Amino acid sequence: MSENPPEQNAAEIAKSTIGSGPGDGVVSSQRHGMFGVAGSGDTSGFGGLVRERWQAPPAERPYGSYFDEVVDNLTVVYPEFEKAVTRVVVDRGELTLHVEREHLIGIAGALRNDQSLRFELLSSVSGVDYLDEQDPGSKRLHSVYHFTSMTYRRRLRVEVAVTVDDPHVPSLTALYPTADWQERETWDMYGIVYDGHPALTRILMPDDWPGHPQRKDYPLGGIHVQYKGATIPPPDERRAYK
Protein backbone atom coordinates (compact mmCIF):
# COMPACT_ATOMS: atom_id res chain seq x y z
CA MET A 1 0.00 0.00 0.00
CA SER A 2 1.29 3.47 -0.86
CA GLU A 3 2.42 5.66 2.03
CA ASN A 4 1.37 8.84 0.27
CA PRO A 5 -1.80 10.56 1.55
CA PRO A 6 -4.95 9.88 -0.54
CA GLU A 7 -5.19 13.44 -1.82
CA GLN A 8 -1.61 13.31 -3.12
CA ASN A 9 -2.25 10.04 -4.92
CA ALA A 10 -5.40 11.48 -6.47
CA ALA A 11 -3.57 14.58 -7.67
CA GLU A 12 -0.79 12.48 -9.20
CA ILE A 13 -3.31 10.25 -10.94
CA ALA A 14 -5.13 13.31 -12.31
CA LYS A 15 -1.87 14.78 -13.62
CA SER A 16 -0.94 11.50 -15.28
CA THR A 17 -4.08 11.65 -17.42
CA ILE A 18 -3.40 15.15 -18.76
CA GLY A 19 -2.75 14.97 -22.47
CA SER A 20 -3.82 11.35 -22.76
CA GLY A 21 -6.19 12.30 -25.55
CA PRO A 22 -5.36 14.03 -28.85
CA GLY A 23 -3.24 17.13 -28.31
CA ASP A 24 -1.84 18.35 -25.01
CA GLY A 25 -5.10 19.58 -23.53
CA VAL A 26 -5.66 22.58 -21.27
CA VAL A 27 -5.71 22.50 -17.48
CA SER A 28 -8.17 25.21 -16.48
CA SER A 29 -8.51 24.67 -12.72
CA GLN A 30 -8.23 22.24 -9.82
CA ARG A 31 -11.25 20.59 -8.28
CA HIS A 32 -11.22 19.42 -4.67
CA GLY A 33 -13.60 16.68 -3.59
CA MET A 34 -15.59 14.41 -5.85
CA PHE A 35 -17.97 17.13 -7.07
CA GLY A 36 -16.17 20.26 -5.89
CA VAL A 37 -18.53 20.42 -2.90
CA ALA A 38 -17.21 21.18 0.59
CA GLY A 39 -18.79 20.94 4.03
CA SER A 40 -21.28 18.20 3.14
CA GLY A 41 -20.12 15.77 5.83
CA ASP A 42 -19.02 13.26 3.20
CA THR A 43 -17.29 10.28 4.82
CA SER A 44 -16.77 8.23 1.66
CA GLY A 45 -13.14 9.29 1.24
CA PHE A 46 -13.82 11.23 -1.96
CA GLY A 47 -13.59 14.49 -0.01
CA GLY A 48 -9.79 14.27 -0.32
CA LEU A 49 -9.84 13.88 -4.10
CA VAL A 50 -7.91 16.54 -6.01
CA ARG A 51 -8.35 16.69 -9.77
CA GLU A 52 -7.12 19.06 -12.45
CA ARG A 53 -9.84 19.76 -14.95
CA TRP A 54 -8.73 18.72 -18.40
CA GLN A 55 -10.18 20.34 -21.50
CA ALA A 56 -9.66 19.02 -25.00
CA PRO A 57 -7.69 21.49 -27.15
CA PRO A 58 -9.07 23.01 -30.36
CA ALA A 59 -8.50 20.71 -33.33
CA GLU A 60 -6.34 21.62 -36.28
CA ARG A 61 -6.84 20.70 -39.91
CA PRO A 62 -7.02 18.10 -41.25
CA TYR A 63 -9.54 16.78 -38.72
CA GLY A 64 -9.65 13.32 -40.29
CA SER A 65 -12.50 10.95 -41.14
CA TYR A 66 -15.57 12.74 -42.55
CA PHE A 67 -15.09 15.66 -40.14
CA ASP A 68 -13.45 18.00 -42.67
CA GLU A 69 -16.28 17.46 -45.14
CA VAL A 70 -18.94 18.21 -42.53
CA VAL A 71 -17.23 21.42 -41.39
CA ASP A 72 -16.56 22.54 -44.97
CA ASN A 73 -20.17 21.97 -46.01
CA LEU A 74 -21.52 23.71 -42.91
CA THR A 75 -19.22 26.68 -43.56
CA VAL A 76 -20.70 27.06 -47.05
CA VAL A 77 -24.32 26.57 -45.97
CA TYR A 78 -24.08 28.79 -42.89
CA PRO A 79 -22.11 31.94 -43.83
CA GLU A 80 -21.84 33.08 -40.19
CA PHE A 81 -20.00 29.91 -39.26
CA GLU A 82 -16.92 31.78 -38.00
CA LYS A 83 -19.06 33.82 -35.59
CA ALA A 84 -21.27 30.91 -34.60
CA VAL A 85 -18.64 28.27 -33.85
CA THR A 86 -16.14 29.29 -31.18
CA ARG A 87 -14.20 26.01 -31.13
CA VAL A 88 -13.92 22.79 -33.10
CA VAL A 89 -12.78 19.78 -31.08
CA VAL A 90 -11.85 16.30 -32.21
CA ASP A 91 -11.44 14.03 -29.21
CA ARG A 92 -11.73 10.26 -28.84
CA GLY A 93 -12.82 9.91 -32.44
CA GLU A 94 -15.73 12.36 -32.17
CA LEU A 95 -16.33 15.81 -33.67
CA THR A 96 -17.71 18.56 -31.41
CA LEU A 97 -18.72 22.08 -32.42
CA HIS A 98 -18.96 24.66 -29.64
CA VAL A 99 -21.71 27.02 -30.78
CA GLU A 100 -22.91 30.39 -29.52
CA ARG A 101 -26.53 30.10 -28.39
CA GLU A 102 -27.84 32.84 -30.70
CA HIS A 103 -26.70 30.74 -33.66
CA LEU A 104 -27.99 27.37 -32.42
CA ILE A 105 -31.26 27.46 -34.40
CA GLY A 106 -29.46 28.44 -37.60
CA ILE A 107 -26.78 25.78 -37.22
CA ALA A 108 -29.33 23.08 -36.36
CA GLY A 109 -31.52 24.05 -39.32
CA ALA A 110 -28.57 23.85 -41.69
CA LEU A 111 -27.54 20.47 -40.30
CA ARG A 112 -31.04 19.09 -40.82
CA ASN A 113 -32.03 20.62 -44.13
CA ASP A 114 -28.95 20.81 -46.33
CA GLN A 115 -28.56 17.87 -48.72
CA SER A 116 -24.82 17.68 -48.12
CA LEU A 117 -25.30 17.33 -44.36
CA ARG A 118 -28.66 15.63 -43.69
CA PHE A 119 -28.47 15.24 -39.91
CA GLU A 120 -32.10 14.15 -39.74
CA LEU A 121 -32.11 12.88 -36.15
CA LEU A 122 -31.43 14.66 -32.88
CA SER A 123 -30.73 11.55 -30.85
CA SER A 124 -29.86 13.16 -27.53
CA VAL A 125 -30.06 16.39 -25.54
CA SER A 126 -28.28 16.40 -22.20
CA GLY A 127 -26.57 18.71 -19.74
CA VAL A 128 -23.17 19.03 -18.11
CA ASP A 129 -22.10 21.20 -15.19
CA TYR A 130 -18.43 22.20 -15.39
CA LEU A 131 -18.37 23.83 -11.97
CA ASP A 132 -15.37 26.14 -11.61
CA GLU A 133 -14.88 27.16 -7.99
CA GLN A 134 -12.35 29.82 -9.00
CA ASP A 135 -14.71 31.50 -11.49
CA PRO A 136 -18.34 31.43 -10.27
CA GLY A 137 -19.45 33.49 -13.29
CA SER A 138 -18.13 31.05 -15.88
CA LYS A 139 -20.27 29.39 -18.54
CA ARG A 140 -20.40 26.19 -16.51
CA LEU A 141 -23.70 24.82 -17.82
CA HIS A 142 -23.44 23.08 -21.19
CA SER A 143 -26.37 21.92 -23.28
CA VAL A 144 -25.07 19.02 -25.36
CA TYR A 145 -26.69 17.77 -28.59
CA HIS A 146 -25.94 14.56 -30.48
CA PHE A 147 -26.99 14.69 -34.13
CA THR A 148 -27.16 11.65 -36.39
CA SER A 149 -27.19 11.56 -40.18
CA MET A 150 -28.97 8.37 -41.17
CA THR A 151 -28.35 9.22 -44.83
CA TYR A 152 -24.56 9.34 -44.50
CA ARG A 153 -24.18 7.34 -41.25
CA ARG A 154 -22.44 10.16 -39.44
CA ARG A 155 -22.55 11.62 -35.96
CA LEU A 156 -21.90 15.14 -34.67
CA ARG A 157 -21.92 16.71 -31.23
CA VAL A 158 -22.83 20.36 -30.61
CA GLU A 159 -22.35 22.15 -27.29
CA VAL A 160 -23.81 25.45 -26.11
CA ALA A 161 -22.46 26.98 -22.88
CA VAL A 162 -24.35 29.39 -20.59
CA THR A 163 -23.98 30.84 -17.11
CA VAL A 164 -26.10 30.01 -14.07
CA ASP A 165 -27.30 33.64 -13.96
CA ASP A 166 -28.41 33.54 -17.61
CA PRO A 167 -29.15 29.87 -18.41
CA HIS A 168 -31.28 30.47 -21.51
CA VAL A 169 -30.90 28.42 -24.71
CA PRO A 170 -33.31 28.32 -27.70
CA SER A 171 -35.44 25.18 -27.85
CA LEU A 172 -34.99 22.85 -30.82
CA THR A 173 -38.42 21.24 -30.50
CA ALA A 174 -39.73 23.01 -33.62
CA LEU A 175 -36.90 21.51 -35.71
CA TYR A 176 -36.51 18.20 -33.90
CA PRO A 177 -39.55 16.87 -31.98
CA THR A 178 -37.23 14.41 -30.20
CA ALA A 179 -35.89 17.37 -28.19
CA ASP A 180 -39.16 17.72 -26.26
CA TRP A 181 -38.77 15.40 -23.27
CA GLN A 182 -34.98 15.58 -23.36
CA GLU A 183 -34.99 19.36 -22.95
CA ARG A 184 -37.45 18.94 -20.08
CA GLU A 185 -35.11 16.49 -18.37
CA THR A 186 -32.11 18.80 -18.85
CA TRP A 187 -34.11 21.69 -17.41
CA ASP A 188 -35.21 19.49 -14.49
CA MET A 189 -31.72 18.25 -13.63
CA TYR A 190 -29.55 21.28 -14.58
CA GLY A 191 -31.83 24.30 -14.75
CA ILE A 192 -31.06 25.16 -18.38
CA VAL A 193 -34.05 27.12 -19.67
CA TYR A 194 -35.09 26.23 -23.23
CA ASP A 195 -36.84 29.28 -24.62
CA GLY A 196 -39.73 28.40 -26.92
CA HIS A 197 -40.32 24.93 -25.51
CA PRO A 198 -44.07 24.15 -25.57
CA ALA A 199 -44.21 22.88 -21.96
CA LEU A 200 -40.96 23.19 -20.05
CA THR A 201 -41.95 21.44 -16.82
CA ARG A 202 -40.41 18.90 -14.44
CA ILE A 203 -40.26 15.38 -15.82
CA LEU A 204 -38.34 13.41 -13.17
CA MET A 205 -38.74 15.42 -9.95
CA PRO A 206 -42.01 16.61 -8.37
CA ASP A 207 -43.27 19.93 -9.76
CA ASP A 208 -42.51 21.81 -6.53
CA TRP A 209 -39.02 20.35 -6.04
CA PRO A 210 -36.47 23.09 -5.24
CA GLY A 211 -33.25 23.23 -7.23
CA HIS A 212 -31.70 21.05 -9.91
CA PRO A 213 -30.21 17.80 -8.56
CA GLN A 214 -27.41 17.21 -11.08
CA ARG A 215 -25.73 20.56 -10.60
CA LYS A 216 -22.43 20.01 -8.85
CA ASP A 217 -23.18 22.46 -6.06
CA TYR A 218 -26.40 20.65 -5.17
CA PRO A 219 -26.45 19.32 -1.55
CA LEU A 220 -25.36 15.69 -1.13
CA GLY A 221 -28.10 14.07 0.96
CA GLY A 222 -30.05 15.35 3.94
CA ILE A 223 -32.99 16.26 1.67
CA HIS A 224 -36.54 15.55 2.76
CA VAL A 225 -38.32 13.08 0.45
CA GLN A 226 -41.64 14.82 0.07
CA TYR A 227 -43.76 12.16 -1.58
CA LYS A 228 -43.08 9.31 0.91
CA GLY A 229 -42.67 11.13 4.18
CA ALA A 230 -39.14 9.77 4.65
CA THR A 231 -35.76 11.48 4.78
CA ILE A 232 -32.34 10.78 3.31
CA PRO A 233 -29.75 11.39 6.06
CA PRO A 234 -26.56 13.28 5.28
CA PRO A 235 -23.61 11.07 4.29
CA ASP A 236 -21.91 11.27 7.70
CA GLU A 237 -25.01 9.86 9.42
CA ARG A 238 -25.64 6.90 7.13
CA ARG A 239 -23.07 4.54 8.60
CA ALA A 240 -20.07 4.60 10.87
CA TYR A 241 -16.53 4.41 9.51
CA LYS A 242 -13.93 3.22 12.04
C-alpha positions as CSV (number, residue, x, y, z in Angstrom):
1,M,0.0,0.0,0.0
2,S,1.3,3.5,-0.9
3,E,2.4,5.7,2.0
4,N,1.4,8.8,0.3
5,P,-1.8,10.6,1.5
6,P,-5.0,9.9,-0.5
7,E,-5.2,13.4,-1.8
8,Q,-1.6,13.3,-3.1
9,N,-2.2,10.0,-4.9
10,A,-5.4,11.5,-6.5
11,A,-3.6,14.6,-7.7
12,E,-0.8,12.5,-9.2
13,I,-3.3,10.3,-10.9
14,A,-5.1,13.3,-12.3
15,K,-1.9,14.8,-13.6
16,S,-0.9,11.5,-15.3
17,T,-4.1,11.7,-17.4
18,I,-3.4,15.2,-18.8
19,G,-2.8,15.0,-22.5
20,S,-3.8,11.3,-22.8
21,G,-6.2,12.3,-25.6
22,P,-5.4,14.0,-28.9
23,G,-3.2,17.1,-28.3
24,D,-1.8,18.4,-25.0
25,G,-5.1,19.6,-23.5
26,V,-5.7,22.6,-21.3
27,V,-5.7,22.5,-17.5
28,S,-8.2,25.2,-16.5
29,S,-8.5,24.7,-12.7
30,Q,-8.2,22.2,-9.8
31,R,-11.3,20.6,-8.3
32,H,-11.2,19.4,-4.7
33,G,-13.6,16.7,-3.6
34,M,-15.6,14.4,-5.8
35,F,-18.0,17.1,-7.1
36,G,-16.2,20.3,-5.9
37,V,-18.5,20.4,-2.9
38,A,-17.2,21.2,0.6
39,G,-18.8,20.9,4.0
40,S,-21.3,18.2,3.1
41,G,-20.1,15.8,5.8
42,D,-19.0,13.3,3.2
43,T,-17.3,10.3,4.8
44,S,-16.8,8.2,1.7
45,G,-13.1,9.3,1.2
46,F,-13.8,11.2,-2.0
47,G,-13.6,14.5,0.0
48,G,-9.8,14.3,-0.3
49,L,-9.8,13.9,-4.1
50,V,-7.9,16.5,-6.0
51,R,-8.4,16.7,-9.8
52,E,-7.1,19.1,-12.4
53,R,-9.8,19.8,-14.9
54,W,-8.7,18.7,-18.4
55,Q,-10.2,20.3,-21.5
56,A,-9.7,19.0,-25.0
57,P,-7.7,21.5,-27.1
58,P,-9.1,23.0,-30.4
59,A,-8.5,20.7,-33.3
60,E,-6.3,21.6,-36.3
61,R,-6.8,20.7,-39.9
62,P,-7.0,18.1,-41.2
63,Y,-9.5,16.8,-38.7
64,G,-9.7,13.3,-40.3
65,S,-12.5,10.9,-41.1
66,Y,-15.6,12.7,-42.5
67,F,-15.1,15.7,-40.1
68,D,-13.4,18.0,-42.7
69,E,-16.3,17.5,-45.1
70,V,-18.9,18.2,-42.5
71,V,-17.2,21.4,-41.4
72,D,-16.6,22.5,-45.0
73,N,-20.2,22.0,-46.0
74,L,-21.5,23.7,-42.9
75,T,-19.2,26.7,-43.6
76,V,-20.7,27.1,-47.1
77,V,-24.3,26.6,-46.0
78,Y,-24.1,28.8,-42.9
79,P,-22.1,31.9,-43.8
80,E,-21.8,33.1,-40.2
81,F,-20.0,29.9,-39.3
82,E,-16.9,31.8,-38.0
83,K,-19.1,33.8,-35.6
84,A,-21.3,30.9,-34.6
85,V,-18.6,28.3,-33.8
86,T,-16.1,29.3,-31.2
87,R,-14.2,26.0,-31.1
88,V,-13.9,22.8,-33.1
89,V,-12.8,19.8,-31.1
90,V,-11.9,16.3,-32.2
91,D,-11.4,14.0,-29.2
92,R,-11.7,10.3,-28.8
93,G,-12.8,9.9,-32.4
94,E,-15.7,12.4,-32.2
95,L,-16.3,15.8,-33.7
96,T,-17.7,18.6,-31.4
97,L,-18.7,22.1,-32.4
98,H,-19.0,24.7,-29.6
99,V,-21.7,27.0,-30.8
100,E,-22.9,30.4,-29.5
101,R,-26.5,30.1,-28.4
102,E,-27.8,32.8,-30.7
103,H,-26.7,30.7,-33.7
104,L,-28.0,27.4,-32.4
105,I,-31.3,27.5,-34.4
106,G,-29.5,28.4,-37.6
107,I,-26.8,25.8,-37.2
108,A,-29.3,23.1,-36.4
109,G,-31.5,24.1,-39.3
110,A,-28.6,23.9,-41.7
111,L,-27.5,20.5,-40.3
112,R,-31.0,19.1,-40.8
113,N,-32.0,20.6,-44.1
114,D,-29.0,20.8,-46.3
115,Q,-28.6,17.9,-48.7
116,S,-24.8,17.7,-48.1
117,L,-25.3,17.3,-44.4
118,R,-28.7,15.6,-43.7
119,F,-28.5,15.2,-39.9
120,E,-32.1,14.1,-39.7
121,L,-32.1,12.9,-36.1
122,L,-31.4,14.7,-32.9
123,S,-30.7,11.6,-30.9
124,S,-29.9,13.2,-27.5
125,V,-30.1,16.4,-25.5
126,S,-28.3,16.4,-22.2
127,G,-26.6,18.7,-19.7
128,V,-23.2,19.0,-18.1
129,D,-22.1,21.2,-15.2
130,Y,-18.4,22.2,-15.4
131,L,-18.4,23.8,-12.0
132,D,-15.4,26.1,-11.6
133,E,-14.9,27.2,-8.0
134,Q,-12.4,29.8,-9.0
135,D,-14.7,31.5,-11.5
136,P,-18.3,31.4,-10.3
137,G,-19.4,33.5,-13.3
138,S,-18.1,31.1,-15.9
139,K,-20.3,29.4,-18.5
140,R,-20.4,26.2,-16.5
141,L,-23.7,24.8,-17.8
142,H,-23.4,23.1,-21.2
143,S,-26.4,21.9,-23.3
144,V,-25.1,19.0,-25.4
145,Y,-26.7,17.8,-28.6
146,H,-25.9,14.6,-30.5
147,F,-27.0,14.7,-34.1
148,T,-27.2,11.6,-36.4
149,S,-27.2,11.6,-40.2
150,M,-29.0,8.4,-41.2
151,T,-28.4,9.2,-44.8
152,Y,-24.6,9.3,-44.5
153,R,-24.2,7.3,-41.2
154,R,-22.4,10.2,-39.4
155,R,-22.5,11.6,-36.0
156,L,-21.9,15.1,-34.7
157,R,-21.9,16.7,-31.2
158,V,-22.8,20.4,-30.6
159,E,-22.4,22.1,-27.3
160,V,-23.8,25.5,-26.1
161,A,-22.5,27.0,-22.9
162,V,-24.4,29.4,-20.6
163,T,-24.0,30.8,-17.1
164,V,-26.1,30.0,-14.1
165,D,-27.3,33.6,-14.0
166,D,-28.4,33.5,-17.6
167,P,-29.2,29.9,-18.4
168,H,-31.3,30.5,-21.5
169,V,-30.9,28.4,-24.7
170,P,-33.3,28.3,-27.7
171,S,-35.4,25.2,-27.8
172,L,-35.0,22.9,-30.8
173,T,-38.4,21.2,-30.5
174,A,-39.7,23.0,-33.6
175,L,-36.9,21.5,-35.7
176,Y,-36.5,18.2,-33.9
177,P,-39.5,16.9,-32.0
178,T,-37.2,14.4,-30.2
179,A,-35.9,17.4,-28.2
180,D,-39.2,17.7,-26.3
181,W,-38.8,15.4,-23.3
182,Q,-35.0,15.6,-23.4
183,E,-35.0,19.4,-22.9
184,R,-37.5,18.9,-20.1
185,E,-35.1,16.5,-18.4
186,T,-32.1,18.8,-18.8
187,W,-34.1,21.7,-17.4
188,D,-35.2,19.5,-14.5
189,M,-31.7,18.3,-13.6
190,Y,-29.6,21.3,-14.6
191,G,-31.8,24.3,-14.8
192,I,-31.1,25.2,-18.4
193,V,-34.0,27.1,-19.7
194,Y,-35.1,26.2,-23.2
195,D,-36.8,29.3,-24.6
196,G,-39.7,28.4,-26.9
197,H,-40.3,24.9,-25.5
198,P,-44.1,24.1,-25.6
199,A,-44.2,22.9,-22.0
200,L,-41.0,23.2,-20.0
201,T,-42.0,21.4,-16.8
202,R,-40.4,18.9,-14.4
203,I,-40.3,15.4,-15.8
204,L,-38.3,13.4,-13.2
205,M,-38.7,15.4,-10.0
206,P,-42.0,16.6,-8.4
207,D,-43.3,19.9,-9.8
208,D,-42.5,21.8,-6.5
209,W,-39.0,20.4,-6.0
210,P,-36.5,23.1,-5.2
211,G,-33.3,23.2,-7.2
212,H,-31.7,21.1,-9.9
213,P,-30.2,17.8,-8.6
214,Q,-27.4,17.2,-11.1
215,R,-25.7,20.6,-10.6
216,K,-22.4,20.0,-8.9
217,D,-23.2,22.5,-6.1
218,Y,-26.4,20.7,-5.2
219,P,-26.4,19.3,-1.6
220,L,-25.4,15.7,-1.1
221,G,-28.1,14.1,1.0
222,G,-30.0,15.3,3.9
223,I,-33.0,16.3,1.7
224,H,-36.5,15.5,2.8
225,V,-38.3,13.1,0.5
226,Q,-41.6,14.8,0.1
227,Y,-43.8,12.2,-1.6
228,K,-43.1,9.3,0.9
229,G,-42.7,11.1,4.2
230,A,-39.1,9.8,4.6
231,T,-35.8,11.5,4.8
232,I,-32.3,10.8,3.3
233,P,-29.8,11.4,6.1
234,P,-26.6,13.3,5.3
235,P,-23.6,11.1,4.3
236,D,-21.9,11.3,7.7
237,E,-25.0,9.9,9.4
238,R,-25.6,6.9,7.1
239,R,-23.1,4.5,8.6
240,A,-20.1,4.6,10.9
241,Y,-16.5,4.4,9.5
242,K,-13.9,3.2,12.0
